[in-house]
Amino acid sequence: MNAFDPWPPVPDGHPFGLANLPFGVFSHSSAGAGAGARRIGVAVGEQVLDVAPVLDDAVFAAPTLDRFLARGRATWSETRARITELLTDAHYQGAVSAHLLPRSEVTLHLPFTVADYVDFYCSLDHASNVGRIFRPDAEPLLPNWRHLPVGYHGRAGTVVVSGTPVVRPCGQRRPPGSDGPAYGPSARLDVEAEIAFVVGVGSPLGEPVPIDAFAEHVFGVVLLNDWSARDIQAWEYQPLGPFLGKSFATSISPWVVPLEALAAARVDGPAQDPAPLPYLRRREAWGLDLEIEVALDGEVVSRPPFATMYWTADQMLAHLTVNGASTRPGDLFASGTVSGPEPGQRGSLIELTWNGAEPLTLPDGSTRTFLEDGDRVTISATAPSATGGLLSLGDVTGTIHPAHPA
């Protein structure tokens, strides 16, 4: 074997190849992996590298990525480079191979403590579709939309890892034809396919994060499903916006893909007219060429392109902090529903079915306007790899469970 041939064997083009190396938190029943303890791992092909023993650093024996996230860009890069070296130089094979575990044997957990959660509304196509649905005789976009990335502050405590059951929420909603509300399970439960960004290094209260400091603060990317109870949301959101219709559950993927792994996916964001205010003017290309798939019960129903997003992640962080709001390691901010210009690129059921007027027909002949109990939703995504081919952001899955009785 050549000293620089990659090992363990990772097939060419594997979506979790050496150009990816996403971080997560896992547990394993074997004594060698800490007898069930949660630890930090890196996905390598079909295996997980137990990072703490190979780097001899106790921060990776922690049950979350929190302390590693706080170390900052230089340490993130050095750690990634060292892991790459260990996995490409055969000199280290004997020392490292014992700490590789089959991915099929590990349990993945929420990778970091979610400190705060903000969700934006950055897709021009999504915002336009929703505007046309609810304001068919008016301008689809409200006057502020092209001037700032609209967002709301969500509930960090109900962000859950992929695979966690999603219980149908109950709440107030106004039945059709009624003047007042009724209480009960949501009848219009929806999916929102999103990309979210994980803050590593925080910022002090009173100090905005400049738009060109984005990469110094953000560690990486996860997939996110902002489950939405549209009927609860429609009754409650005026005048203060989303609340119980969103806060019951938000699912994220278990692997955090570092920004460094997405270098080949970086693209310029769309042209913006009118030009945004100076603090929002882009200085670098932080659009991302990500291809998303939304599957309902195993059937792909949408393929939203992230590259079309009007507001990019650097603008989101700059706006989130422009009033002096502080950030912390583990803060999570999401893009809002990702939708493209074509009908098959819509990232939510409210768009795909045009608010229920055009039901989806599934391969078994059943139809959907909104989610039913037992439905399983999986959002996955890929990005161009620096070595050619595609790398994977993994997936985020949730199955709808019946509402709990009152």
Secondary structure as the mmCIF struct_conf table of DSSP 4:
data_model
#
loop_
_struct_conf.conf_type_id
_struct_conf.id
_struct_conf.beg_label_comp_id
_struct_conf.beg_label_asym_id
_struct_conf.beg_label_seq_id
_struct_conf.end_label_comp_id
_struct_conf.end_label_asym_id
_struct_conf.end_label_seq_id
TURN_TY1_P TURN_TY1_P1 ALA A 3 PHE A 4
BEND BEND1 ASP A 5 ASP A 5
BEND BEND2 TRP A 7 PRO A 8
TURN_TY1_P TURN_TY1_P2 ASP A 12 GLY A 13
TURN_TY1_P TURN_TY1_P3 PRO A 15 PHE A 16
BEND BEND3 GLY A 17 GLY A 17
TURN_TY1_P TURN_TY1_P4 LEU A 18 ASN A 20
STRN STRN1 PHE A 23 SER A 27
BEND BEND4 SER A 29 SER A 30
HELX_RH_3T_P HELX_RH_3T_P1 ALA A 31 ALA A 33
TURN_TY1_P TURN_TY1_P5 GLY A 34 GLY A 36
STRN STRN2 ARG A 39 VAL A 44
TURN_TY1_P TURN_TY1_P6 GLY A 45 GLU A 46
STRN STRN3 GLN A 47 ASP A 50
HELX_RH_AL_P HELX_RH_AL_P1 VAL A 51 LEU A 55
TURN_TY1_P TURN_TY1_P7 ASP A 56 ASP A 56
HELX_RH_3T_P HELX_RH_3T_P2 ALA A 58 ALA A 61
BEND BEND5 ALA A 62 LEU A 65
HELX_RH_AL_P HELX_RH_AL_P2 ASP A 66 LEU A 69
TURN_TY1_P TURN_TY1_P8 ALA A 70 ARG A 71
HELX_RH_AL_P HELX_RH_AL_P3 ARG A 73 THR A 88
HELX_RH_3T_P HELX_RH_3T_P3 ALA A 90 TYR A 92
HELX_RH_AL_P HELX_RH_AL_P4 GLN A 93 SER A 97
TURN_TY1_P TURN_TY1_P9 ALA A 98 HIS A 99
STRN STRN4 LEU A 100 PRO A 102
HELX_RH_3T_P HELX_RH_3T_P4 ARG A 103 GLU A 105
STRN STRN5 THR A 107 HIS A 109
BEND BEND6 PHE A 112 PHE A 112
STRN STRN6 TYR A 117 PHE A 120
HELX_RH_AL_P HELX_RH_AL_P5 LEU A 124 PHE A 134
TURN_TY1_P TURN_TY1_P10 PRO A 136 ASP A 137
BEND BEND7 ALA A 138 ALA A 138
BEND BEND8 PRO A 140 LEU A 141
TURN_TY1_P TURN_TY1_P11 PRO A 143 HIS A 147
BEND BEND9 LEU A 148 LEU A 148
STRN STRN7 GLY A 151 HIS A 153
HELX_RH_3T_P HELX_RH_3T_P5 ALA A 156 THR A 158
STRN STRN8 VAL A 159 VAL A 161
TURN_TY1_P TURN_TY1_P12 SER A 162 GLY A 163
STRN STRN9 VAL A 166 VAL A 167
HELX_LH_PP_P HELX_LH_PP_P1 ARG A 168 PRO A 169
STRN STRN10 CYS A 170 ARG A 173
TURN_TY1_P TURN_TY1_P13 PRO A 176 GLY A 177
BEND BEND10 ASP A 179 GLY A 180
STRN STRN11 ALA A 182 PRO A 185
BEND BEND11 ALA A 187 ALA A 187
STRN STRN12 LEU A 189 ASP A 190
STRN STRN13 GLU A 192 GLU A 192
STRN STRN14 ALA A 193 VAL A 199
BEND BEND12 VAL A 201 VAL A 201
STRN STRN15 SER A 203 SER A 203
TURN_TY1_P TURN_TY1_P14 LEU A 205 GLY A 206
HELX_LH_PP_P HELX_LH_PP_P2 PRO A 208 PRO A 210
HELX_RH_3T_P HELX_RH_3T_P6 ILE A 211 ALA A 213
HELX_RH_AL_P HELX_RH_AL_P6 PHE A 214 HIS A 217
STRN STRN16 VAL A 218 ASN A 225
STRN STRN17 SER A 228 ALA A 229
HELX_RH_AL_P HELX_RH_AL_P7 ARG A 230 GLU A 236
TURN_TY1_P TURN_TY1_P15 GLN A 238 LEU A 240
BEND BEND13 PHE A 243 PHE A 243
TURN_TY1_P TURN_TY1_P16 LEU A 244 PHE A 248
STRN STRN18 THR A 250 ILE A 252
BEND BEND14 PRO A 254 PRO A 254
STRN STRN19 VAL A 256 VAL A 256
STRN STRN20 VAL A 257 PRO A 258
HELX_RH_3T_P HELX_RH_3T_P7 LEU A 259 ALA A 265
STRN STRN21 ARG A 266 VAL A 267
HELX_LH_PP_P HELX_LH_PP_P3 ASP A 268 ALA A 271
BEND BEND15 ASP A 273 PRO A 274
HELX_LH_PP_P HELX_LH_PP_P4 ALA A 275 LEU A 277
HELX_RH_3T_P HELX_RH_3T_P8 PRO A 278 LEU A 280
BEND BEND16 ARG A 283 GLU A 284
STRN STRN22 GLY A 287 LEU A 288
STRN STRN23 GLU A 291 LEU A 296
TURN_TY1_P TURN_TY1_P17 ASP A 297 GLY A 298
STRN STRN24 GLU A 299 SER A 302
STRN STRN25 PRO A 305 PRO A 305
HELX_RH_3T_P HELX_RH_3T_P9 PHE A 306 THR A 308
BEND BEND17 TYR A 310 TRP A 311
HELX_RH_AL_P HELX_RH_AL_P8 ALA A 313 THR A 321
TURN_TY1_P TURN_TY1_P18 VAL A 322 ASN A 323
STRN STRN26 THR A 327 THR A 327
TURN_TY1_P TURN_TY1_P19 PRO A 329 GLY A 330
STRN STRN27 LEU A 332 ALA A 334
BEND BEND18 PRO A 341 GLU A 342
HELX_RH_3T_P HELX_RH_3T_P10 PRO A 343 GLN A 345
STRN STRN28 SER A 348 SER A 348
HELX_RH_AL_P HELX_RH_AL_P9 LEU A 349 LEU A 352
TURN_TY1_P TURN_TY1_P20 THR A 353 ALA A 357
BEND BEND19 GLU A 358 GLU A 358
STRN STRN29 LEU A 360 THR A 361
TURN_TY1_P TURN_TY1_P21 PRO A 363 ASP A 364
BEND BEND20 GLY A 365 GLY A 365
STRN STRN30 THR A 367 ARG A 368
BEND BEND21 THR A 369 PHE A 370
TURN_TY1_P TURN_TY1_P22 ASP A 373 GLY A 374
STRN STRN31 ARG A 376 PRO A 384
TURN_TY1_P TURN_TY1_P23 ALA A 386 THR A 387
BEND BEND22 GLY A 388 GLY A 389
STRN STRN32 LEU A 390 HIS A 401
HELX_LH_PP_P HELX_LH_PP_P5 PRO A 402 PRO A 405
#
